[in-house]
Amino acid sequence: MGAAISQVLNKTPLFAVTVQTTPGAGANIRLLEKGDIDVGFSTTSISYYGFNGLGTWEKKYPMRSVMTFFPNAHAFFTLESSPSKSIVDLKGKRITAVGREPNGKFT
């Protein structure tokens, strides 16, 4: 998605966009804070946890959303053989979001 957006934006003299592949949303937030990137993609759930310093986030990250592409709807999945059949059954279970850490992992 980043490559397609950069192609459109780079057609104007207002932008000079380059694309950098990262491990994902959590990494983008940390790269942004370090000043390694100017803008990064994230999901609303990962951004919420990072902004508020919740879950496995070690601190609050000062950031703001400047644009939303589409609302993020998430689904929780388990194996068919899992004893977890509803959201209530997930209490105390490990839940991951958007791949492996450092993207975001919370319980």
N, C-alpha and C positions, 0 to 999 in steps of 0.2 A: 504494500500500500504506500509506503514511504517513497518508493521509486516513482510510482505513478504521480503522486502529488508533486514531487520535485520537478518532474518533466513539465507539468502544467505551470507551476510557479516560475520556473526558470525561463519561460517564454517572455516574461516581462523584465524590464530593467530594474524593477523594484526589488527583486530577489536574487540571491545567489545561494541556492540550496544544495547541500551535499547530503548524501544518505550514509548512515553508519549502521551496520548490523550490530545488535546488542543481544544479550540473553533474554531481554524482555522488559516488562513494565517496571518491576522493582529496580532493575539495573538502570533504567532510564532516569528514574527519580534520583538515584544516587549520583549518576553522571551529571545531571542538571545542577545539583547542589554543589558539586565540585567545580563547576564551570567548564566541564569537558564538552558539554553540548549546550545549545541555546534553547532548543525546543525538543520535547520528547513525547512519544506516544505512551499512554497508559490506559488502563481500564479504570472505571470509576471506583470499583471496590478496592483495588490496590492503592489508588490515589487516596482514598478515604483513610485507609489504615496508615499509610505513610504520612499523610498530612497531620493526623491526630496522634501518631506515635503509638499505635495499638498493635496487638498481636506480637509478631516477632520483630517489629520495627524498633530499633534501639533508641530512637528519639523522634521528635516531630520534624517534618521536613517542610520548610516554607516554600509553598508553590501555589499556583492558581491555575484553574482551567481557563484557557482562552478560546476553546472551541470544542464542541462535541459533535462527532460524526453521526452517531446514532445512539439511542439509548441502549445501555448494556443490560440485557436480560441474561441471567445465569441459571443454570440447572445443576443440581447436585446429582451425581451418578454413583451407583454402587454396582457391584457384580450381581448378576441374577441370583447367584448362589448365596449372596450376603443375607444375614439375618436382619439387616436394616431395610425396612420397607417404607418408612416415612421420615420426615424431617426430625421428629421427636426421637427416633431411634439413633440419630447421629450424635446425641449428647455424649461427650467424652471421647468421641472418635477423632482421629486425625483428618483434617480437611485441608486440601491444597487448592490454591487458586493460581491460574495462569502458569502452569508449569512448575519447574523446580525452583528452590530458593536460589538467588535472592529475590525472585519475583514476588513471592509472598506466600507465606504458609501460616495458617492460623487454626486454632482449635476452638 
